[in-house]
Amino acid sequence: MISVFTMLLILALPCPRPQGDPGGQTDAQAHVGKGYELEKDDRYSSAAAEFEAALGLDPKLTGARYQLAVCYFALGRSRDARREFKRLRRETRDDPSVVYFFGRLDLLEHDLDGAIHEFQSLAAKPPFPDTPYYLGSAYLDKGDLEDAEKWLKRALPSNPRDFRIPDHLARIYQRQGHTAEADQEYALSAKLRENYNDAAQAGVNCSAALEKGETEVARDVCAKLDQPDDPDRLTALGMIYGRHQHYEEAVEPLRRAAALDPNSYEIEHNLGLTYFRLRRYREARGPLGRAVALRPNFFDSNALLGATLFALQQDLQAYSVLAHAHGLNPEDADTRELLFKAASILGAKSRAEKSYAEAIKYLKAAEEMKPQDPQVHARLAVVYAETGDRRQAEMEKRTAERLATPP
C-alpha cells in the first residue's frame, strides 16, 4: 500500500510569486530545502521546524506553508494543521489537495457530514488515489452502507493492494448479513496486511544493512524484497537503493515494477529520477513524461522532466515544461535558473533567425526570472535596435549599464 505521505512528498501547490527581501528569500529557501529532506525521511517534527523558520522569514511561501500543514497533520497536531490549511484554502482558492485534508481532518474529528461534503467535492477528479477510500469510510461510519460500498469499490482499481479496503467491505457485508462475502473479504484483507507488514519489515532490514556499508550482506538481505510479481516490494527496493545512493541497483527493480504496474505515478517518477541521477537522460525522459501525464500538477516530476529535456538540448520543450513547473512552485531556485537559461537560449536562437517577436518574448521571460541580470537587458537592447525601436533599445541599454556598474 502506498502511503499518502509518500505522494505528498512530490506535491507542490500553485503558489503566488514570493516578494520581499531577496536575501531573506534565499535564507527562507534554504530552510524549505532542509524541510523537504527531513520530510522525506519521515522526520516531521524537525521538518516542521524548518518550514516554520522559512515562513518566519517570508510568510508568502505558500508551498512551505502547505508542507508545514502536512507535517502538523502527520504529527497529530490537528488544530495547528487545520489553522494552516484554512489559510491555504483562502490563498489557493480551494486547491483540491487542501480540500482533501479538510476531509481527512473532519473524518478524524468524526464530523462525518463535513468529511463527506469535502470528499464528494473531489470525487470527479480526486487529488490522491485514496480519496474514494476515505469517502467510503465516512459513509461506513455514518451507517450508509450502500454509498460506502459504492465508493470503496471505486477505490479498488487505484489501490488494489490496500488491505483497508477489503476490511471495510467485509464490515459492510457482515452488517448486511452476507457472511460468506464478509469472510472472503476479511481473508483477503488479512493476506494483504501480512504482505504489507512483511514488506515493511524487509524494507527496514534492507535499509539497515545498506547503512552498515556491507554491500554483499545488504544484497542478500534486500533480496527478500525482490519479488518478481509484487510491484510494491520492487518499488520499495528501488526507492531504498536510491535513498542510499545505489542508483545502478535501483534501476532494475523499478523497471520491473513499472512493467507490472504501468499506471503508477510513484514508480514512473522514481524510475525517471533514478535515470536522471545516473545522467542517463534519454532513458529518464520516458518515465518522467509518463509521470507528468499521470500527475500533471506535481512539481517534482515537471521539474525533473524539464531538466532532462534541457540536458538533451530539447530547448523548446524544456522551456514549456520548466515554465509549468515554475508556475507550480515559483520558490524553487533550480527550476528558475534552468528556465532562465532555456529562455535565454531560445531568445538567442530566435534573434539569429530574425524572429524578433519571439526573441523579445523569450528574453522578457528570462528577465522575469532574473530582473537584475545586465546581460538580459543588453540582449534586449540589441533586439530592439534591430527592430528599429530606438527608444526601447536605449532604455534597455541604460538598464544594462546601470546593473553592470558596481554600487
C-alpha positions in Angstrom: 0.0 0.0 0.0 1.4 3.4 -1.0 1.3 5.9 1.9 -0.4 9.2 1.2 2.7 10.9 2.7 4.9 9.3 0.0 2.7 11.0 -2.5 2.7 14.3 -0.7 6.5 14.5 -0.8 6.3 15.1 -4.5 3.4 17.5 -4.4 3.7 21.2 -4.8 0.8 23.7 -5.0 0.4 26.6 -7.4 1.9 29.4 -5.3 1.9 33.2 -5.5 5.3 34.7 -6.5 7.3 35.4 -3.4 8.1 39.0 -2.7 10.2 40.8 -0.2 13.9 41.0 0.6 15.9 38.8 -1.9 18.4 37.8 0.8 15.6 36.8 3.1 14.1 34.7 0.3 17.4 32.9 -0.1 17.6 32.1 3.6 14.0 31.0 3.6 14.5 28.7 0.6 17.4 27.1 2.5 15.1 26.2 5.3 12.5 24.9 2.8 15.1 22.7 1.2 16.1 21.2 4.6 12.4 20.7 5.5 11.8 18.7 2.3 14.8 16.5 3.0 13.7 15.8 6.6 10.2 15.2 5.5 11.4 12.5 3.0 12.9 10.7 6.0 9.5 10.9 7.9 11.2 13.3 10.4 8.1 15.5 10.6 8.9 17.4 13.8 12.3 18.5 12.5 10.8 19.3 9.1 8.1 21.4 10.7 10.7 23.5 12.5 12.4 24.2 9.2 9.2 25.2 7.4 8.3 27.4 10.4 11.6 29.1 10.1 11.1 29.7 6.4 7.7 31.2 7.0 9.1 33.4 9.7 11.4 34.9 7.1 8.8 35.0 4.3 5.1 34.3 5.2 4.2 34.4 1.5 5.8 31.0 0.8 2.6 29.1 0.2 4.4 25.8 -0.7 6.3 25.9 2.6 3.0 26.5 4.5 1.4 23.6 2.7 4.3 21.2 3.8 4.1 22.6 7.3 0.4 21.8 7.5 1.2 18.3 6.2 3.8 17.9 8.9 1.3 19.0 11.6 -1.2 16.5 10.2 1.4 13.7 10.3 2.3 14.6 13.9 -1.4 14.5 15.0 -1.5 18.3 15.6 -4.9 18.6 14.1 -5.7 22.1 15.4 -2.4 23.5 14.0 -2.9 21.6 10.7 -6.4 23.0 10.4 -5.3 26.5 11.0 -2.6 26.4 8.3 -4.9 24.6 5.8 -7.6 27.2 6.5 -5.3 29.9 5.4 -4.1 27.9 2.4 -7.7 27.3 1.4 -8.2 31.1 1.0 -4.9 31.7 -0.7 -5.2 28.8 -3.2 -8.9 29.2 -3.8 -9.9 25.7 -2.7 -7.0 23.8 -4.2 -8.1 20.1 -4.2 -5.1 18.8 -2.2 -6.0 21.3 0.6 -9.7 20.4 0.5 -8.7 16.7 0.8 -7.0 17.4 4.1 -10.1 19.2 5.4 -11.9 15.9 4.7 -9.3 13.9 6.5 -9.4 16.3 9.5 -13.2 16.2 9.6 -13.1 12.4 9.5 -10.6 12.2 12.3 -12.8 14.5 14.4 -15.9 12.4 13.5 -17.6 15.2 11.6 -18.9 12.8 9.1 -21.2 15.2 7.2 -18.3 17.6 6.8 -15.9 14.9 5.6 -18.5 13.6 3.1 -19.1 17.1 1.8 -15.3 17.7 1.3 -14.6 14.4 -0.3 -17.7 14.5 -2.5 -16.5 17.8 -4.0 -13.3 16.0 -5.1 -15.0 12.9 -6.4 -14.9 13.8 -10.1 -11.1 14.5 -10.1 -9.5 13.2 -6.8 -6.1 14.7 -5.9 -4.9 11.5 -4.3 -5.8 7.9 -5.2 -7.1 7.1 -1.7 -9.8 9.9 -1.8 -12.6 7.4 -2.7 -11.5 5.2 0.2 -11.9 7.9 2.7 -15.3 8.9 1.3 -16.4 5.3 1.6 -15.0 5.2 5.1 -17.0 8.3 6.1 -20.2 6.7 4.7 -19.5 3.5 6.5 -19.0 5.3 9.8 -22.3 7.1 9.2 -24.1 3.8 8.6 -24.8 4.5 4.9 -23.8 1.0 3.7 -24.9 1.4 0.1 -22.8 4.5 -0.6 -19.9 3.1 1.5 -19.8 0.0 -0.7 -20.0 2.1 -3.9 -17.1 4.3 -3.0 -14.9 1.6 -1.5 -15.3 -0.4 -4.7 -14.4 2.7 -6.7 -11.2 2.9 -4.6 -10.1 -0.6 -5.5 -8.6 -0.1 -9.1 -6.2 2.6 -7.8 -5.4 0.8 -4.6 -5.6 -3.0 -5.3 -3.2 -3.9 -2.6 -4.6 -1.7 0.2 -5.7 -4.1 3.0 -8.1 -1.4 4.4 -10.5 -1.6 1.5 -11.4 -5.3 1.8 -11.5 -4.9 5.6 -14.1 -2.1 5.2 -16.1 -4.1 2.6 -16.1 -7.1 5.0 -17.7 -4.9 7.7 -20.4 -3.8 5.3 -21.2 -7.4 4.2 -21.2 -8.5 7.8 -23.8 -5.8 8.8 -25.9 -6.8 5.8 -25.8 -10.5 6.9 -23.7 -11.6 3.9 -21.5 -13.9 6.0 -19.7 -15.7 3.1 -18.8 -12.4 1.3 -17.6 -10.9 4.6 -15.4 -13.9 5.4 -13.9 -13.7 1.9 -13.1 -10.0 2.2 -11.6 -10.5 5.7 -9.4 -13.2 4.4 -8.2 -11.0 1.6 -7.5 -8.1 4.0 -5.5 -10.4 6.3 -3.4 -11.6 3.4 -2.7 -8.1 2.1 -2.0 -6.9 5.6 0.5 -9.7 6.2 2.2 -8.9 2.9 2.4 -5.2 3.8 3.8 -5.9 7.2 6.4 -8.4 5.8 7.4 -5.9 3.1 7.7 -3.1 5.7 10.0 -5.2 7.9 12.0 -6.3 4.9 12.4 -2.7 3.9 13.7 -1.8 7.4 16.2 -4.6 7.3 17.4 -3.8 3.8 17.9 -0.1 4.7 19.7 -1.0 7.9 22.1 -3.4 6.0 22.9 -0.7 3.4 23.6 1.8 6.1 26.3 -0.5 7.5 28.0 -0.4 4.2 28.4 -4.2 3.9 27.4 -4.5 0.2 27.3 -8.3 -0.1 25.4 -8.8 3.1 23.0 -6.0 2.2 22.3 -7.6 -1.2 21.3 -10.8 0.5 19.0 -9.0 3.0 17.5 -6.8 0.3 16.8 -9.8 -1.9 13.7 -10.5 0.3 12.1 -7.5 -1.4 13.0 -8.8 -4.9 9.7 -10.5 -5.6 9.1 -10.7 -9.4 5.3 -10.4 -9.2 5.0 -7.8 -6.5 5.3 -4.2 -7.8 5.1 -2.7 -4.2 8.1 -4.7 -3.0 10.0 -3.9 -6.1 9.2 -0.3 -5.8 10.2 -0.2 -2.2 13.5 -2.0 -3.1 14.3 0.5 -5.8 13.5 3.5 -3.6 15.6 2.1 -0.7 18.6 1.6 -3.1 18.0 5.1 -4.4 17.9 6.6 -0.9 21.3 5.1 -0.1 22.7 6.3 -3.5 22.9 2.8 -5.0 21.4 4.1 -8.2 22.6 1.4 -10.5 21.0 -1.3 -8.3 17.8 0.8 -8.1 17.1 0.7 -11.8 16.2 -2.9 -12.4 13.6 -3.4 -9.6 11.9 -0.1 -10.6 11.9 -1.0 -14.3 10.3 -4.4 -13.5 7.8 -2.7 -11.1 6.8 -0.3 -13.9 6.2 -3.2 -16.3 3.9 -4.8 -13.6 2.1 -1.6 -12.8 2.2 0.7 -15.8 -0.2 3.3 -14.4 1.7 4.0 -11.2 2.8 7.6 -10.9 5.2 6.8 -8.0 7.0 4.0 -9.9 7.4 6.1 -13.1 8.6 9.1 -11.1 11.2 7.2 -9.2 12.4 5.3 -12.2 12.9 8.6 -14.1 14.6 10.1 -11.0 17.0 7.2 -10.8 17.9 7.5 -14.5 18.3 11.3 -14.0 20.7 10.8 -11.1 22.7 8.4 -13.3 22.7 11.1 -16.0 21.0 8.7 -18.3 18.8 11.4 -19.6 17.4 9.7 -22.7 16.2 6.9 -20.6 14.8 9.3 -17.9 12.7 11.1 -20.4 10.2 8.3 -21.0 9.2 7.5 -17.4 9.2 11.2 -16.4 7.0 12.0 -19.3 4.6 9.3 -18.2 4.7 10.5 -14.6 3.8 14.0 -15.7 0.9 12.6 -17.8 -0.4 10.8 -14.7 0.0 13.8 -12.4 0.3 17.0 -14.5 0.5 19.3 -11.5 3.1 17.5 -9.4 6.0 19.8 -9.3 9.0 17.4 -8.8 8.2 15.4 -12.0 7.7 18.5 -14.1 10.9 20.0 -12.8 12.9 16.8 -13.5 11.4 16.4 -16.9 12.2 20.0 -17.7 15.8 19.5 -16.5 16.1 16.3 -18.5 14.9 17.9 -21.7 17.3 20.8 -21.1 20.2 18.3 -20.7 19.1 16.7 -24.0 19.2 20.2 -25.7 15.4 20.0 -26.4 15.2 23.7 -25.5 11.7 24.5 -26.7 10.1 21.5 -24.9 12.3 22.2 -21.9 11.1 25.8 -21.8 7.5 24.7 -21.9 7.8 22.1 -19.1 10.0 24.3 -16.9 7.6 27.2 -17.3 4.8 25.0 -16.0 7.0 23.7 -13.1 7.9 27.3 -12.2 4.2 28.2 -12.1 3.6 25.3 -9.7 6.4 26.3 -7.4 7.9 29.8 -8.0 10.1 29.3 -4.9 12.4 26.7 -6.4 15.7 28.3 -7.3 17.0 25.4 -9.5 13.9 25.5 -11.8 14.1 29.3 -12.0 17.7 29.0 -13.1 17.1 26.4 -15.8 14.1 28.3 -17.0 16.3 31.4 -17.3 18.8 29.5 -19.3 16.3 27.9 -21.6 14.6 31.3 -22.3 18.0 32.9 -22.9 19.0 30.2 -25.4 15.6 30.4 -27.2 15.9 34.2 -27.3 19.3 34.0 -28.9 18.1 31.4 -31.5 15.1 33.5 -32.4 17.2 36.6 -32.8 19.6 34.6 -35.1 16.6 33.6 -37.2 15.3 37.2 -37.2 12.2 36.2 -35.4 12.3 39.3 -33.3 8.8 39.0 -31.6 9.8 35.5 -30.4 13.2 36.7 -29.3 11.6 39.5 -27.2 9.1 37.1 -25.7 11.8 34.7 -24.6 14.2 37.4 -23.4 11.4 39.0 -21.4 10.7 35.6 -19.8 14.4 35.4 -18.9 14.2 38.9 -17.5 11.3 37.9 -15.3 13.5 35.1 -13.8 16.5 37.4 -13.3 15.4 41.1 -13.5 18.8 42.2 -12.2 20.8 40.4 -14.8 22.6 43.0 -17.0 23.2 40.6 -19.9 19.4 40.0 -20.5 18.8 43.8 -20.8 21.9 44.1 -23.1 20.4 41.4 -25.4 17.0 43.1 -25.3 18.7 46.3 -26.3 20.3 44.6 -29.3 17.0 43.1 -30.4 15.0 46.3 -30.0 17.7 48.1 -32.0 17.5 45.6 -34.8 13.7 46.1 -34.9 14.1 49.9 -35.2 12.7 50.6 -31.7 15.4 53.0 -30.7 13.6 54.3 -27.6 13.2 50.9 -26.1 16.7 49.9 -27.1 18.1 52.9 -25.3 16.1 52.2 -22.2 17.4 48.6 -22.1 20.9 49.7 -22.8 20.9 52.1 -19.8 19.4 49.5 -17.6 22.1 47.0 -18.6 24.8 49.6 -17.9 23.3 50.5 -14.5 23.1 46.9 -13.4 26.6 46.1 -14.6 28.1 49.0 -12.6 29.2 48.1 -9.1 27.4 50.0 -6.4 
